[in-house]
Amino acid sequence: MLILKSGSTVGTPEKSAEDCDTEPPEHRPAAAKVGARQAHKSDTSSSKSRKYRDEFIKYGFVCHVVNGIQHPQCVVCSEVLAHESLKPVKMLRHLTTKHPSLVSKPAEFFRRKEGELRGQKRVLTKQTTIPAKAQRASYEVAYLIAQAKKPHTIGESLIKPAAVAMSRVMHGDKAAAELTQVPLSDGTVSRRISEMAQDIKTQLIDAVKEGKYTLQLDESTDVSHCAQLLVFVRYVFKEKLNEEMLFCTPLEGACTGEDIFNKLDSKLKEEGMSWSECLSVCTDGAGAMLGKKKGLRARVQQVAPHVCFTHCIIHREALACKSLSAELKHVLDTAVKIVNYIKSRPLNTRLFATLCNEMGAEHQGLLLHTEVRWLSRGNVLSRLCELREEVRIFLADQRSPLAEHLSDPDWVARLVYLSSVFGKLNGLNMSLQGENTSILTLNDKVQAFVRKLERWRERAEAGHMDMFTELDDFIEENALSVNIVRASVADHLQSLVDHFKKYFPEETAPERHDWIRSPFTAKTNHLTSDFEDALIELSSDRTLRALFDAKSLDEFWISVRKEYPQLSAAALNTLMPFGSTYLCEKTFSALTYIKNKHRSRLNVEDDLRIAVSKIKPRLDLLLIVVQHCS
């Protein structure tokens, strides 16, 4: 290295003994040349250990670190030299060759240049950082727009102006100006949503391909009269069962079982998914789905005979509930007429609301009944029962013949019964809805309800109506005989029992799945010898008993699949199939909200995927791709 005497200039360095290797070899003695060669080897082997020293500023160089290695950087031209150039002679050569007019400048001059260089770096860093952050913000906002099911134009028309306005008020014009760099145009938001949806789909497909899966599917028509096929998948990933939307795609043609199969089959092949890994498919009971000759079921079982089909339990419950005697159906139809008389006329609706307000009623309106939404029956009749006195007065004022029914205690008693029983049926329906449900759990709930119906029928025949609180109170308050409704109630309850048993036949051996529900207490004599031995071993493990108490049923059986693969596989084959098409029905509601009359031309799949998916897009990965492309 060079040692400078105090006050010496940059152009007149004084050599020390250790810096003789910087002298040209032709001016050195032979012995020195040999030593220089040895020193050169040593210097080369230790070149990576050169360190920058503050005094190098006299040559116009500062330290610039790249990948943890120091490099000299010229403060005049910003050129970065190799690490091996951290030698005074090489830095001096650069200064003399590139900037000869600055050789005699003092160190203070180069320090000022150093300050200018650092300022340029800060500006450059700021200029490159803000766009990267703006890109990230663009993705984040687009994600929120899709999750909220909002139009893509809201980013530029509302969100960005609102953010700029808030930032200007809170932090000033400078911060507001930075927010204007966030790209949120309609096209940009659409592109961001598409990229994130594709990333979510990629993650999903990769996870599904790791093992077995089950499907639930349904089709419905959107606002543009386009039939949409919606498919959900259930699969094991990260030690638990997951449910995600696999795809939503338009259906062409007449939407026959053949059309549905062709679309489903092509989509699975497109994603590299095999029918051999599919365990079951859950659909509604439409002929196109479950037809034994031309339906989806028949076509799937031609290519995958092992796939079992399940009929949506919620749909079956709806079918079982539609049984009504002629007498009770007349009461229901009349009640619907009363409601529609008031609700279908705006003037009547306003007048009735005024009457309810004057009478201090809790509610000021009735609920409209639609046959499609059969669950509305319970709510409609319940509200009508609550406001029956207000309705009677209103109909009498309007001179409507319907008022006579609300003055007939026999008719009102049957109305109150229908309100009560439909309320209980609604409660069953709600309990069957939800995510991560299994066929075992749903069937248990239905069988429990059937047993309740049988008990209620027995009590009704005996003249007890306490299981229907509203009916029991009405009979007591009006000093009526229970005989006015006993036969009607008992007959209807028996009809419900018969229809439920038709759509939900009892299993021939209901205990055959007990070992899955309760592996530590269930009897094992109906299992094969291998299964029984494995289950005995499992049930004797106290650690697993604690694990069973802490985890859900599916999580427990997934957690033991390495230790007890046969038991786990058999249990999961029962727990994985969907019991209902609830997820499809729920997502169709989201689809209707997203693809409305104002956005009827939208390709809804990407927006829908982000709106309903639990998988998060990998924004860091997407940003790397965007920055690389730019």
Steps between C-alpha positions, in 0.01 A plus 500: 500500500599869474603705800457875452699753696297768662447782256606295195284527191311225331735510203819434701451186705794372697566127482552282801668164508170317503385682186793407276273268306332803347821605322527383139704173488751628245635748758544236773808287571480126418463398861222749537326353196499154658365645822246696305375185327458327836333807644274515196383142561432582862325818398280316250396239753403767750353750254151451638618627838595852386334771709410856415668771710371851557818654362413364154270799460815691402497302177134585440360161602243386755390151602218328309386158631369238257391162640699563816824581312654849505566676169654845435260747339611825341320802645545691173372259233329246735691213335532194722833316467580139582579397855863443398525874422497584871866605459619860506697456179196374306270766638763765419528360148123542453513858630798590280358338189130592527513828692851652454382850586399385849825334602613793709166553673501469883308229687228751600408538132440127466302494825262754352474279192428208732205691646365567149536132411313388810223748421470353151476152651220609731306650211554189291393274787191709554413497131534121476337420836180697452398322177566161664284600795241640261486166319448320830228744601332446164479125564378549857218733392400275209482207744270696731281605207454137392437381856234768543346394164517858371539626139857546381438866418460584868878504541551801277163666550480486881777320691797687354344850521385426855845377604669805345255736670546335841879496462505868403300594808693274738856519364520779244539539125826304478345181639192549284718534191661163575159331509422626151769260373292194600353356176130430549343535157221263396737301280772484765263378771357237264849383412606486866190298592564258215865452605411443866216262411736300280755481782232380744388240247860381451545455875167314520573259215847423637347418840214288358741291293673379816223252585135401479221753448121527489273733302170680538343671202188680390388713209296817490415781261648847544356841412607468135306169472828310482513163678794488741650174627646546847730235649653482849774260606584354842853374558760436769774761536711608797344240730139603452210481256470803276213618281556730204329602178659296223348693211196687373444466127218568251305204362406484135209313348202355682689432826437128479691247705726446199573874475579525869727195490689623193566836661600347834721238339679751276564734793647223715726386216603859432625530858666158497255349751417131472162334552686217673562729798137614527303331778151646460280762335212679675219659295134589528239250389442632148474243224795654316712430807385164634345338192600132489518484119583844363572709808833623629511207739480245219773672296738537794462138603585393147850645543527464878275222638638544852363856534192510724225759456314666787173692480514833685354445848361855519317448171355171623382668820322765293321230301396314815350815653262575213243246616176670608144374538228675299372668816837645602586592140180707484608683817846565354363619165257736673779640717709566189203680340466722807868590494503563126187715525689737725853470362418510128330841524723792605205698640387206713855450622524863615156497660576177682833637625319806635244280677775285657678812620184640655434170678857482632585177319860379508501458121347730241484269201446145382751278319434398142469129424647344186458136408861477380629603840300244694688582820323836498182321611606482862600866518193617307257310720680600818472870413135457398423334834669784691300764311178305455289748698638796304446309175141412597417864573663618177319242286170583668553870425572406138181286497702200385338156539840374618434664838252224585779241526684697769180504706466120482683338798520161326672656197732711717594195710610316186687810385687516831584129472640545148706794623641288782576187300653693210714682753637166621556383143686824432714433804593158365582651162727760657682233701573310178664803341857607551853417396710195589201276567511123458235257384514325838420818691223611264334158500513490879316834515231382259446171684475688830233725348303200373500357852371835629220495242394154618495615863306816410242290312453278804451803727262664252285186488493510881378862489824671607625796292773632730768422237344781294509784751310757289217255427479391863481864614233585241278210607539592867445876451183448297366214718479269201490122491813332371276272296450771238853440370605167649414287197648749251825531696542125556427416136745764374775384733452140388515614138829679572640186661405292195653746254821541701543124513443487125776751426720392791469122532651358815831322464491124534800513734525853642770391744747421220637855512518526878871419499556817293288719727640358823804276445574470874160367610337338196453126464728340243344157443364599156847591365750275328776349708768739373281805560396378842862443607603844378205665673577322827856626482384853422236507775758388756723800433426762768690767308272453201199515733607848607555591135150376411346723767693805374440465125202478269409158363660551158813661647548204734481240224733704280752528784528119537525413130873424520471280808170332406469541121221243449276638773564858396430433131173319579386775737585779256320320217186543714571849634620669179186478280279809499160455660335798332544758225488781756825655378368516144172658611683753715741587219217540249375781723842665474500444123162671469631797698819530293349440157196725516313691232769770502783246447321240290795451261751424775698174494424433862735214591805706606300742716301214650812299583655785699167579668449148639849348525686455828831474311696825491682610182880505518548871439877490547529248218265698275697820563826331402343396170363851438832668578686252280266566209531876544 
